[in-house]
Amino acid sequence: MLQFGTYDALVDSLTPLRLDLIQAIAKERPSSMREAARLVDRDVSDVHADLKQLEVLGILELKEGGPGGAIQPVVPFDKIEMHIDYPLLDDVDVDSTPASAD
């Protein structure tokens, strides 16, 4: 499970561009970082930086041995679940009963 200390840390780590990249990799299973960049129509160096950060977070794996020695990004999950504790008041105990939208 991923945990972020703040909402801002979550948003900085899982940007809309990174979420699009994760989804494209999960759906299309590209054989290289370059192919992953083409899937999302982004610069290879920007995608490379995002892939490295997502690997550090444990959201995807970068496997060696792709075609021509390419590194293949792999998303070993079929979904990402997010749980956010977001205090509405500064002095609220974060373990108190949360509101539910059920």
N, C-alpha and C positions, 0 to 999 in steps of 0.2 A: 504494500500500500504506500502510495506517495503522500507525504504530508508537507504542507507549506506553512511557515510561521505566520504569514499574513496573506490577505487577499491579493495585495500588490505583488507578492512573490509568486503566487499562482498565475496571475495575469502576465507577469514578465516571463515566466517559464513556458506557459502553454498559450502562446499567442495564436490568433486566428490563422496566421500563415503556417505555424508549426502544426496546428491541429489539421489543417488541410493536407499538409505533407504526410502526417501519420496516417490519415485516412487513405490517401492515394497509395501509399506503400502497402497498407493492409489489403486493399482491393486489387491492386495491379501486380504486386510482388516483383518490383523491378530487380534487374540483375546487377545494377551498379548505382553508385551515387549520381552519376551523370544521367542515367535513365530516370532516376527519381526526380531530378531537377527538371527534366523535360516534361514529366507528368504534370508538374505544377507550374510550368512555364516560368521558372525562376533561374537566376544565375547559379551556376554550379558551386562557386565559392560560398555564396550565402547559404545554399542548401547544405553544403558540407559542414559549415559552422553549426547550423541547426541540428543536423544529425549527430554531431559530436555531443552537443548539449543534451539532446534527447537520450543518447546512450548513457551519459552520466546520470541522468534521472532514472534510468532503468525502464524507459518506455519502449525502447527498441534495441536491437542488437546489430552490430556491424560485423558481418562475417567475411573472413578472407576466403579467397578461392573462387570468386566469380569469374566470368569469361575474361581471359587475358589478364588474370590476376586482380580483377576489380574487387572492391569491397562492396558487398551486398547488404543493404539495409533490410532488416527483417523485423516486423512487428509481431511478436509472439502472442498477441491477445486479439480477441474479437470485439472488445469494447473497453472503454475507460469509464470507470465509475468515479464520481467526484463527490466528496462530502466536505462541506465548508462550515466551520464554526466561525460565524461572523457576529461578534458582539455588537449589539445595537446601542449599548450604554457603556461608558468607560469602566464602571465599577461592578459590572455583572460577572458573576461566577460562570466561567465557560462550561462548567459541568451541569449547569441548571437545565431544566427541561426546555428543549427547543420547540419552536413553532413547527407545525407540519402543514404542508399544502395538500395532504391526502384528501 
